[in-house]
Every structure is written in C-alpha cells, then in structure tokens.
Amino acid sequence: MLRKITVVALIMLAALWVHAQTKAGPFVGVITDTMCGAKHTMGITPDSKCVIECVKSDPAKWKYALLVGDEVYVLSDQQTPEKFAAQKVKVTGTLYEKTKVIDVKSIEPAAAAHHH
C-alpha cells in the first residue's frame, strides 16, 4: 500500500516538475533576433530589414526570436519568422523556460485591426 502511494506521489511530482519547466502558448510578441533583442534602433520597435540582416549575417549564432515584454525567446522554427520580421505575431507552441526556447507549432499575425 505504501509503495503504491510513493509511486503516485513520484508521478505527480514529475508531472509538476515538467509543467513548471514548460509553459503552453499562445505567446503574443514581436519577431526580433537574438543579436539585437529588444534594443533595435535604441528601443524603438525592431526594423524588419535589420532583423533579417542580423540573422542572415550569422545564422549559426543569431536566431529569430519572439520579444514578449522585455523577454526574448528563441523560436524553434527559423523559416517562418522571416516573413513576420518586426511584426506583432501570435506564436502557438510550448515555452521551455529554462532554455528560453519556444517549440513553435504555428506563427500568425496578431489579431489584425479590422478595416471598415
């Protein structure tokens, strides 16, 4: 009986630990890069050409990322963000808090303003 309770407790602890390390999206932020992060042109929102050029200058070193508030999260998908560079987007996926990487399921423009 005691052993069964211990196993259940361990499974629950493991589930809690894993949950604490990841956070499910969606995450809304601006596509930036890890070189400039939030510091594009002195704190003004990132410029799309700058973001793309930063990543292309050294793709092994600089990555597309999502700027959420003042946190910069690297995106697992490095193809799709290029067309959304410097735009506000909604990223669906899982954030691994320890590594600050979002495992991307999809990227779409953040709720666009409706034109009348």
C-alpha positions as CSV (number, residue, x, y, z in Angstrom):
1,M,0.0,0.0,0.0
2,L,2.7,2.4,1.0
3,R,4.7,1.7,-2.2
4,K,1.7,2.5,-4.3
5,I,1.3,5.9,-2.7
6,T,5.0,6.6,-3.2
7,V,4.8,5.8,-6.9
8,V,1.7,8.0,-7.3
9,A,3.4,10.8,-5.4
10,L,6.5,10.5,-7.6
11,I,4.4,10.6,-10.8
12,M,2.6,13.7,-9.6
13,L,5.9,15.4,-8.6
14,A,7.4,14.5,-12.0
15,A,4.3,16.0,-13.8
16,L,4.6,19.1,-11.7
17,W,8.3,19.5,-12.4
18,V,7.8,19.1,-16.1
19,H,4.9,21.5,-16.0
20,A,7.0,24.1,-14.1
21,Q,9.7,23.9,-16.8
22,T,7.3,24.5,-19.8
23,K,4.5,26.9,-20.5
24,A,1.9,26.5,-23.1
25,G,1.2,29.3,-25.5
26,P,-0.1,31.2,-27.4
27,F,2.5,33.9,-26.9
28,V,2.0,37.4,-28.4
29,G,5.0,39.5,-29.2
30,V,7.2,41.0,-31.9
31,I,9.5,38.9,-34.1
32,T,13.1,40.1,-33.4
33,D,16.5,38.4,-33.3
34,T,18.9,37.3,-30.6
35,M,21.6,39.7,-31.6
36,C,19.5,42.9,-31.1
37,G,16.7,41.5,-29.0
38,A,14.8,44.5,-27.6
39,K,17.5,47.0,-28.5
40,H,16.7,47.7,-32.1
41,T,17.4,51.3,-33.0
42,M,17.6,52.4,-29.4
43,G,14.4,50.8,-28.0
44,I,12.1,51.7,-30.9
45,T,10.3,48.6,-32.3
46,P,12.5,46.3,-34.3
47,D,13.0,47.1,-38.0
48,S,12.3,44.2,-40.4
49,K,15.4,44.7,-42.6
50,C,17.6,44.9,-39.5
51,V,16.1,41.7,-38.0
52,I,16.5,39.7,-41.3
53,E,20.0,41.0,-41.9
54,C,21.1,40.3,-38.3
55,V,20.0,36.6,-38.6
56,K,21.4,36.3,-42.2
57,S,24.8,37.7,-41.1
58,D,25.5,34.6,-38.9
59,P,22.6,32.1,-38.8
60,A,24.6,29.8,-36.6
61,K,25.0,32.5,-34.0
62,W,21.9,34.7,-34.3
63,K,18.3,33.4,-34.3
64,Y,14.8,34.6,-34.9
65,A,13.2,35.2,-31.5
66,L,10.0,36.5,-30.0
67,L,10.1,39.6,-27.9
68,V,7.4,39.4,-25.2
69,G,7.6,42.4,-22.9
70,D,11.4,42.5,-22.2
71,E,11.9,38.8,-22.5
72,V,13.4,37.4,-25.7
73,Y,12.6,33.7,-26.6
74,V,14.4,31.9,-29.4
75,L,12.0,30.2,-31.8
76,S,12.4,26.6,-32.9
77,D,11.1,27.5,-36.3
78,Q,13.7,29.6,-38.1
79,Q,12.0,29.7,-41.5
80,T,8.5,31.2,-40.9
81,P,9.6,34.1,-38.7
82,E,11.4,35.7,-41.7
83,K,8.2,36.8,-43.3
84,F,7.0,38.2,-40.0
85,A,10.2,40.1,-39.1
86,A,9.5,43.0,-36.8
87,Q,5.8,42.3,-36.8
88,K,3.5,41.6,-33.9
89,V,2.5,37.9,-34.0
90,K,0.8,35.2,-32.1
91,V,3.0,32.1,-31.7
92,T,1.3,28.9,-30.7
93,G,3.7,26.4,-29.0
94,T,5.4,25.5,-25.8
95,L,7.9,27.6,-24.0
96,Y,10.8,25.8,-22.3
97,E,11.5,28.2,-19.5
98,K,15.0,27.0,-18.6
99,T,16.4,27.4,-22.2
100,K,14.0,30.3,-23.2
101,V,13.1,28.4,-26.4
102,I,9.6,28.2,-27.8
103,D,8.9,25.0,-29.6
104,V,6.8,26.5,-32.4
105,K,3.6,24.9,-33.7
106,S,2.4,27.9,-35.7
107,I,3.0,31.6,-36.2
108,E,0.3,34.0,-37.3
109,P,-0.2,37.8,-37.3
110,A,-1.5,39.0,-34.0
111,A,-5.2,40.0,-34.3
112,A,-5.1,42.5,-37.2
113,A,-7.1,45.6,-36.9
114,H,-10.4,45.4,-38.8
115,H,-10.7,47.9,-41.6
116,H,-14.2,49.3,-42.2
